[in-house]
Amino acid sequence: MIGASGASRPDFEGTNHSKFAPVPVFAIRRPGTVDQFRSPRDNASIAIVDFGDFRAGPVGKFVTSRKASRYSELSGLADVSAAFELGGFVEYFPVDWFRVRNETRQGFGGHHGIVSDFSADFIVPVFGGLTVSAGPRFTVETAKAVSPYFSIDTVHAMATGLPVFDAKGGTHSAGVGAQLSYRINPKWEVHSYVEYDRLLGDAAKSPIVTVRGSANQTTFGVGASYSFDVKVQ
């Protein structure tokens, strides 16, 4: 399955400004398996293990770089390079109308920490191909994943006037998401969604957030996806 969404989302984590940006959609499943529910929260993944109600496999995410010169609220802080997060996902449908999913990823590049995303979605078919879904979100991150974005060392404290802050890992955010999707036919699907996260722990306590940003992070998006078969001889 390939596709794309157009999303209005925070310029960077912890800011109170948003920007419109494209978001790719990509997933692979084994032949003969049922096309499952997908949340806009899901990152690019391949289901190596697929028993219908239980799926697992590798997952990846790209985190864009954060250039301090582009944002006045980051003036005096260091740039953070782009990061790749690679890991695995598991998801389970205890019943047809409810899904739980976890993605745990290791960062490379801009950060070298571990990020673990938990989500749950209640899935309600309305009529025809129209489906409404919603549920809670929760993220835990290690210190090496949080620190590059939220810590302030002595040098940068002097440059910004912000206090020194050493961001640790732990509970990172909690929130909720909702999606409205419509399957036009077996190949095409369109969707719209909203995701809200509240930063927690040291991410929320960082002066970058308390003085210059916001702990409330909201994303709105619309998109479409196309499913097709790939045969290998």
C-alpha positions in Angstrom: 0.0 0.0 0.0 1.4 3.4 -1.0 -0.1 6.9 -0.5 0.3 10.3 0.9 -1.3 12.7 3.4 -1.1 16.5 3.6 -0.8 17.4 7.3 -0.8 20.6 9.3 1.6 19.7 12.2 4.0 21.3 14.6 7.2 22.7 12.9 9.1 20.7 15.5 8.3 19.0 18.8 7.5 21.5 21.5 6.7 24.5 19.3 3.5 26.4 19.3 3.6 27.0 15.5 2.4 24.6 12.7 3.3 24.0 9.1 1.7 22.1 6.2 3.8 19.2 5.0 3.4 15.9 3.0 3.5 12.6 4.9 4.1 9.4 3.0 2.1 6.2 3.5 3.7 2.8 3.0 2.9 -0.7 4.1 3.5 -4.3 2.9 1.5 -7.4 3.9 1.8 -11.0 2.8 -0.3 -12.3 -0.1 -3.6 -13.8 0.9 -3.9 -11.9 4.1 -6.7 -9.6 5.0 -6.2 -5.8 4.5 -6.2 -4.5 8.1 -7.1 -1.2 9.7 -4.3 1.4 9.5 -3.9 4.5 11.7 -2.2 7.7 10.5 0.0 7.2 13.6 1.4 4.0 12.0 4.9 4.3 10.5 6.2 2.5 7.4 6.1 -1.2 8.2 6.2 -4.7 6.8 4.1 -7.5 8.3 6.4 -10.5 8.3 4.2 -12.4 10.8 0.5 -12.2 9.9 -2.1 -14.4 11.6 -5.0 -12.1 10.8 -5.7 -10.8 14.3 -1.9 -10.6 15.2 0.7 -9.0 13.0 4.4 -8.1 13.6 7.5 -7.0 11.6 10.0 -4.3 11.0 9.1 -0.6 11.1 10.9 2.6 10.3 10.5 6.4 10.7 12.3 9.4 9.4 12.6 12.4 11.7 13.5 15.7 9.9 16.4 17.8 11.0 15.8 20.8 13.3 17.7 23.9 12.1 17.9 26.6 14.9 18.3 29.4 12.3 14.8 28.7 10.9 12.9 29.5 14.1 13.2 32.5 16.3 12.4 30.5 19.4 15.4 28.2 18.8 17.8 31.2 18.4 21.1 30.4 20.2 20.4 26.7 20.4 22.2 23.9 18.5 21.0 22.3 15.3 19.8 18.7 15.5 20.5 16.4 12.5 17.9 14.3 10.8 17.4 10.9 12.4 16.3 7.5 11.2 14.4 5.3 13.6 14.4 1.5 12.9 12.8 -1.2 15.0 9.8 -3.5 15.1 6.0 -3.3 15.5 3.4 -5.7 17.0 -0.4 -5.2 16.7 -3.3 -7.3 17.9 -7.0 -7.3 17.3 -8.7 -9.0 20.3 -12.0 -8.3 18.5 -12.7 -6.9 15.0 -13.5 -3.4 16.3 -10.5 -2.9 18.5 -6.8 -2.8 17.8 -3.7 -2.3 20.0 -0.3 -1.5 18.5 3.3 -0.9 19.7 6.2 0.4 17.7 9.7 0.3 19.4 12.4 2.0 17.4 16.2 2.7 17.8 17.4 6.1 16.6 20.4 6.8 14.4 21.7 10.2 13.3 20.1 13.1 15.1 19.5 11.0 18.2 20.6 7.5 19.4 17.8 6.8 21.9 14.9 4.4 21.9 11.3 5.5 21.2 8.3 3.3 22.1 4.9 4.3 20.8 1.7 2.7 22.2 -1.7 3.2 20.6 -5.2 1.7 20.8 -8.1 2.3 18.3 -11.8 1.6 18.5 -13.0 1.0 14.9 -16.6 1.6 14.0 -17.9 0.9 10.5 -20.7 3.4 9.8 -22.1 2.4 6.5 -20.8 1.3 3.1 -17.0 1.9 3.1 -17.1 4.7 5.8 -15.3 4.0 9.0 -14.7 6.1 12.1 -11.9 5.2 14.6 -10.4 6.8 17.7 -8.3 6.0 20.7 -5.5 6.9 23.2 -1.8 7.4 22.4 1.2 7.1 24.7 5.0 7.4 24.1 8.0 6.5 26.2 11.5 7.7 25.3 15.0 7.1 26.7 17.3 10.1 27.6 19.3 9.8 24.4 16.1 10.3 22.4 14.9 13.3 24.5 18.1 15.2 25.2 19.1 16.4 21.8 15.8 18.2 21.4 15.1 19.5 24.9 18.3 19.8 26.9 20.2 23.1 27.2 23.9 23.1 28.1 25.9 25.9 29.7 27.1 27.3 26.4 23.6 27.5 24.9 22.1 28.8 28.1 24.5 31.8 27.9 23.5 32.3 24.2 19.8 32.1 24.8 19.3 33.4 28.3 17.4 30.2 29.1 18.4 28.2 32.2 20.6 25.1 31.9 18.4 22.0 31.6 19.3 18.3 31.4 16.4 16.4 29.9 16.0 12.8 31.0 14.0 10.0 29.5 10.8 8.3 30.6 7.2 9.2 29.9 7.2 11.5 26.9 3.7 12.2 25.8 0.1 11.1 26.0 -2.9 12.0 23.8 -5.7 10.8 21.5 -6.3 10.4 17.8 -9.3 10.1 15.5 -9.8 9.2 11.9 -12.5 9.2 9.3 -11.8 6.9 6.4 -13.7 5.9 3.2 -12.9 2.9 1.0 -13.9 3.9 -2.5 -13.1 0.4 -3.8 -10.7 -2.5 -2.9 -7.8 -0.5 -4.1 -8.4 3.2 -3.2 -9.1 4.7 0.2 -9.3 8.3 1.4 -9.1 9.6 5.0 -9.0 12.6 7.3 -7.6 12.6 10.8 -6.6 14.6 13.9 -3.9 13.6 16.4 -3.4 15.4 19.7 -0.4 14.9 22.1 0.4 16.5 25.4 4.2 16.5 26.1 5.0 15.0 29.6 8.1 14.5 31.7 11.2 16.4 31.0 10.1 17.3 27.5 7.3 19.3 29.0 9.6 20.8 31.7 12.2 22.0 29.2 12.5 25.8 29.0 12.3 25.4 25.2 8.7 24.4 25.8 7.7 26.3 29.0 9.3 29.6 27.9 9.2 29.6 24.1 6.8 26.8 23.0 3.9 24.7 24.0 3.3 21.2 25.5 0.2 20.9 23.3 0.9 19.3 19.9 -1.9 18.9 17.3 -1.8 17.5 13.8 -4.6 17.6 11.2 -4.4 15.8 7.9 -6.1 14.4 4.8 -4.8 11.8 2.4 -5.3 8.8 0.2 -3.8 5.4 -0.3 -3.6 2.8 -3.1 -3.3 -1.0 -2.6 -1.9 -3.3 -5.3 -0.4 -6.8 -5.7 3.3 -7.4 -6.4 4.1 -10.9 -7.8 7.7 -12.2 -7.7 8.4 -15.1 -10.1 
